[in-house]
Amino acid sequence: MTNVVDPADTEHRFRRNGQDLRVRVAELDADGERGHLLLFGAVADGCLVRVHSRCLYGEALRSQDCDCGPELDKALDLIQAAGSGVLVYLEQEGRGAGLIAKALGYRESERSGADTFTSYEALGYPADGRTYVATARALAGLGLRSVQLLTNNPAKVEALRQAGLLVTPVPLRTRALSERAREYLEAKRTRRKHWIPTDSPPWASDEHNEDHGGRPYAVDAVGLAPGDNVRPRPGHAPDLIGA
């Protein structure tokens, strides 16, 4: 983590949805991972953490073709409700390939009918070229030993655990904004083993170290609140996204 400015010197009021939080900002620029850590409130062990990749379409332009904007909104809602947490905002547009690659991938998907992971590979890009090694080190560098990670992506959980952090995954449930977004969530589940919270079981209050045979996780996050110690368990749910 490269700190040109001491994060303590950046502290200021952050107002969202009528609520104020204090926030500090630290720069991240190492091992090909660039972005910022936004430290909301009194960050401590067990706090909520969101590791989020930039998505111009879904966040700034409010595209209804993906779940990036709703996931970021949901994560910030939970951090605000908890009164503290960390947002790691990474410059990893297009799953690390960039905006042009993202646009080419969309065009290829429209032409072929394939999901964007398959389209990326057809165009010579990795299906997902992101890494989280420097991010994990930066979180550990804050003095954190355990976090509640707001994510549906098991790769992020594994990266933080590899850095020695105790990670409790907290899957994010969002509403699909379109049929295209629903198809993208399904592709995430089948191609990248993402957990997609639903109204249907299975759901477990603790994590078991059992082999799930490479199958994606299906989880039900209904009633999940900040601080709940819950983890997904292996299985499939009939409704991948829920109402």
N, C-alpha and C positions, 0 to 999 in steps of 0.2 A: 504494500500500500504506500503510495507516494503522497505525502502531505506537504504541499507547498505552503499551506496555511494551517495553523493549529485549528482543529475542528472546534475547540472551545471558543475561538475568536469568531466563528461563523454563527453562533447560536442566535436564534431569533424566533419570533412568534410565527406559527404557521396556522392559518385559519382555513378550515374546510368543513362544509356542511354545518356551519354555525358554531363549530367547536374549535377552540384554540389548543395547540400543542406547541411545546418548545422543540426546535429541531436544530441539529448540528449536521454539517456536511463534511465528508472526507473524500478525497480523490482516490480512485483505484486505477492503476496503470501498470500492469505487470503480466508477463507471460502471455501476451496477446489479449488480455482481458482489460477493457477500458470501461470506465463508468464512475459512479459515485455511490457512496454509502450515506444514506440519510438516517440519522439517529434521532428517533422521536422519543421525547420524554427521558426517563431514567432507565437506560438500557442495562439489563442485568441478566444473570443466568435464567434460562427458561423462557426468555422473552420471545415474542413472535418475530419471525424473520421472513421476508419475501425476497427471493432472488428473481429478478424480473428482467427479461430481454426487451429492448426497445422495439416498438411496433408502431411506425408512423401511421399506417392505415387504421389500425384498431383503436389507437389512443387519441391522436390529434385529429384525424379525419373521421373518426367514429364509424369506420367500416363495420358492416354487419356480417362480414365473411369469416370472422375468426372470434376467438374468445379472449384475446389479449386485453382489450379494454375492460371488459367486465371482470376479468381476473384481477387486474390492477386495482379497479374500484373496490372490489370485494376485500382484497388484502388491506387496503388503506382503511376501509370501514372497520375491519377487525382490529387493526393497530390502534385506531382512534378509540374504539370501545374499550380496549385494554389499557389505554393511557400511555403506552410505550411500545417500542418495537423498532425494527431495522428494515428499511427498504434498500436493497442493493439493486441499483438501476444500471444495467449493462448495455453498452452500445453493441448489441448483437442482432441488429436488424436482419430479418430473413434467416433466422436460425444460424447466424454467424456468417452467412454468405453475402449479405448486403441487399440493398433495395432493388438494384437492377436484377440480381439473381432471383429475388422474390417475384418481381414482375414477369420475368421470363418463365418462372415456374408456374405462375398462375396461367399464363398464356398456353403453356404446354399442357397443363391440366385441362383447359377448355378444349384443346385440340384432340387430346387422346382419351379424355375421360378418366385418367389416372389420378390418384391422390398426389398432393404436392411433394411428399417424400419420394415417391416413384419418379415424379417429373424432375426433381432435382438431380436424381441419379442419372436419368436419361440425358440430362444436359451436362453431366460431368461434375456436378457438385455433390458433396456429401449430403446425405439425408438430413443430418443435423451435425454441424461443425462446431458447436459451442463447447467450451470447457469452463470449469468452475473451480480450478485449482487455486488460483490467486484469490478468488472470492472467499473460498473456505479459509485460506490463511489469514485474510483480512479480518474475517469474523473472529477467528481465534485470537488475532492480535488485539481485539477489543477487550480481551480478558474473558470472553464467553467460553464456557465449557459445555453448555447444553442450550439447545434452541428448540422452539416449536416452528418447524419450517412449513410455511404456507405454500403448498405445491401439490400438483398432481403428477409430477415428473420424478420417477425413481432415480434418474441419473443425478439430479441435484442432491437428493438425500445421500446417495453413495459418495459423492464428492466431498460433502461436509463430514461424513463419517470417516473417510479416509484421512482427513485432517485431524482426527481425534476428537471431534465434537460428538456429544450425545444428541441425537436428532430424533425428535418426535414429529413424524409427518402429519400435517393437518391439511387434508385435501380441500380444495376450493370448489364449492358448488356454484355454478353460474347457469343462467338460462341461455340456451342457444338462440341467437338472434335471427337465424335464417336456416334454410335447409343446407346451404353450403357450409355454414358454421357447424351444423350437426354432423355433416359428413367429415369435416376436419377433426372433430372430436373423436369420431369413430376411427379415423386413420391414426390419430395419436394413440388410441387404445391398442389397436391391432399391430401397428408398425413399431411403436416406441414403448409399449407396455405401460402407458400412462394409466393412472387411476382416474376413473370418471365417476364422481359421486352421483348416486341415484336414490330413489325412494325404496329400492328393493335390497334385501340382504344379498350376500353376507356382509356382516359388520362385526368387528371384534373390539373389545375394550382394551386388549393388550396384543402385542405382536408376538407371534410364534416363529421360532427359527425352523420353519419347515420348508421343504422344497415344494414350490408350486409348479414345477415342471415347465418353467418359462412362460406360463400363462399370465396375461395381464390381470391386474387387480381390479375388482369392482367394489365400490364402497358406497355407503349411505351416510352422508354427513348431516342429515336432518337433525336439528337441535344442537349442533356442534357450537360450542361457545369458546371464546378465548380462554385458554388454561385447561380445557378438557384434555385429558391424557388418553388419546385414542389413536389407533393405527389401523390401516386396512389389513385385511387378510385375504388369502387366495380365493378366487371364485369368479363367477360371471353373474351379471344382473341382466334381466330382460330389457329394462329401460336404461339405456346408456347415459342419458342426460337428465331425465326427469322433467317434471313440470316447472 
